[in-house]
């Protein structure tokens, strides 16, 4: 606990001093440090502290962000209208999360839980959601998360792709059932790769989402190293304040290993991963979570980084 009960940029110094004191006096007494913020805190300054403070970088590692969502009252907070330019704190806390505990599920019905879960995924499709009563959860779900480990990006992205595939199958089954009953549901069983949180219908808004949302890109093919390096660099530089989280696995032309990366705002961490297997399809997978993402522009510039497929031109003699 800090003196004023809030963890934001103004008390970052207090946080650093407290962790330094813990490391100095009780280093062998604990395995994890849990930092509990108030309900109004923006997680970003806390995350950045563990990357920017030299006294901490070599001694502690940020494991993950866990957000507790009150299933009974969450919609009320998510729907709260803020002044122009101010992001809803509840939405921000969901956007930064690696794990979401959807708590008090005994106080609401299954349809409300499903609708809320879907809404949470629209904001942050990377986070894993666990439904709980009275906050009871296995420690393995909230400790050892590895949300900021570059080495875990591949498994995170793979799990996300599997979940998306399962969701699409569910959506397809639901659509078939709807057609059989001649009953059409406009409620969200679409599982789009462009997911947003604005509180209004988005179906025709394909260019610019004035909201916090997720964008995932998945395609096969190899990327031009110079082009994708420029694209990512410019994207981060131009959108640092609005890019909350990003993770990706890339296939680079002429490179036999995966390139994996993760980032928070302007903080970017990338490395070469495992070699691509000979029988493996080289697929690029990226997820961005941010505010006011120009999704069509981001996708267009990414696809411009792809190396054109080589075409075999038949020849004839005679």
Protein Blocks (a to p, Z undefined) as FASTA:
>chain_A
ZZkopacfklmmmmmmmmmmmmmmmmmmcfbdcddddfkbcfklmmmmmmmmmklmmmpc
cfbdcddddfklmmmmmmpccdehiacfklmmmmmpmbdcdehklmpcfklmmmmmmmmm
mmmmmbccdddeehiacfklmgoklmmgmklmmmmmmmmmmmmmmmmmmmmmmmmmmmmn
opacfbdcbccfbdcdehpafklmmkbccbddddddddeddddfklmmmmmmmmmmmmmm
mmmbdcdddddehiabdcddddehjbccddddddddfklccddddddddehiafklmmmm
mmmmpccddddddddeZZ
